[in-house]
Amino acid sequence: MTFQLRLDIAASSATVFDFVADFTTMPRWYSAVQRVDRIDGTSGLGTRYEVHRHLPGGPARNEVEITSYES
């Protein structure tokens, strides 16, 4: 699954990439996300997270794994 979002931010692309690539910051920029729990790994490739969201249809929980980075 691929997410894409486009907006102007007064920061370098490297700073923005580092922020968004860190799944633990997701509740700060994605309003549906209530919390993110790291399941396994050290935040790099192969790290797995459990993402808890509040959606119009009710709560949702997804397990995601970092498999690659593309900037």
C-alpha positions as CSV (number, residue, x, y, z in Angstrom):
1,M,0.0,0.0,0.0
2,T,1.3,3.5,-0.8
3,F,0.3,6.7,0.8
4,Q,0.9,10.0,-1.0
5,L,0.3,13.5,0.4
6,R,1.3,16.8,-1.1
7,L,1.6,20.1,0.7
8,D,4.1,23.0,1.3
9,I,6.1,22.8,4.5
10,A,8.8,25.2,5.7
11,A,11.4,22.6,6.4
12,S,14.0,20.6,4.4
13,S,12.8,17.5,2.6
14,A,15.2,15.4,4.7
15,T,13.7,16.8,7.9
16,V,10.1,16.1,6.7
17,F,11.0,12.6,5.4
18,D,12.6,11.7,8.8
19,F,9.5,12.9,10.6
20,V,7.0,11.1,8.4
21,A,9.1,7.9,8.1
22,D,9.0,7.6,11.9
23,F,5.7,5.8,12.5
24,T,5.6,6.9,16.1
25,T,4.9,10.5,14.9
26,M,1.9,9.4,12.9
27,P,-0.7,10.6,15.5
28,R,0.7,14.1,15.1
29,W,0.0,14.4,11.4
30,Y,-2.7,11.8,10.7
31,S,-5.8,12.8,12.7
32,A,-7.5,9.3,12.5
33,V,-4.5,7.7,14.3
34,Q,-5.0,7.4,18.0
35,R,-1.7,5.6,18.8
36,V,1.1,3.6,17.3
37,D,2.8,0.7,19.2
38,R,6.1,-0.8,18.0
39,I,5.7,-4.6,17.9
40,D,9.2,-5.6,16.8
41,G,12.4,-4.0,15.5
42,T,14.3,-0.9,16.1
43,S,12.5,1.6,13.9
44,G,14.3,0.7,10.7
45,L,13.6,-1.8,7.9
46,G,11.7,-4.9,9.2
47,T,10.2,-3.0,12.1
48,R,6.5,-3.8,12.7
49,Y,4.0,-1.5,14.2
50,E,0.4,-1.7,15.3
51,V,-1.6,1.4,14.2
52,H,-4.8,2.2,16.1
53,R,-7.2,4.4,14.2
54,H,-10.6,5.9,14.8
55,L,-12.5,5.8,11.5
56,P,-16.2,6.8,10.6
57,G,-17.1,3.1,10.7
58,G,-15.5,2.6,14.1
59,P,-12.1,1.6,15.5
60,A,-9.5,-0.1,13.3
61,R,-6.2,-1.7,14.1
62,N,-3.6,-2.5,11.4
63,E,-0.3,-4.2,11.6
64,V,2.3,-2.7,9.3
65,E,5.9,-3.5,8.5
66,I,8.6,-1.2,7.1
67,T,9.8,-3.0,4.0
68,S,11.5,-0.2,2.1
69,Y,12.1,3.5,2.0
70,E,11.6,5.8,-1.0
71,S,12.3,9.5,-0.8
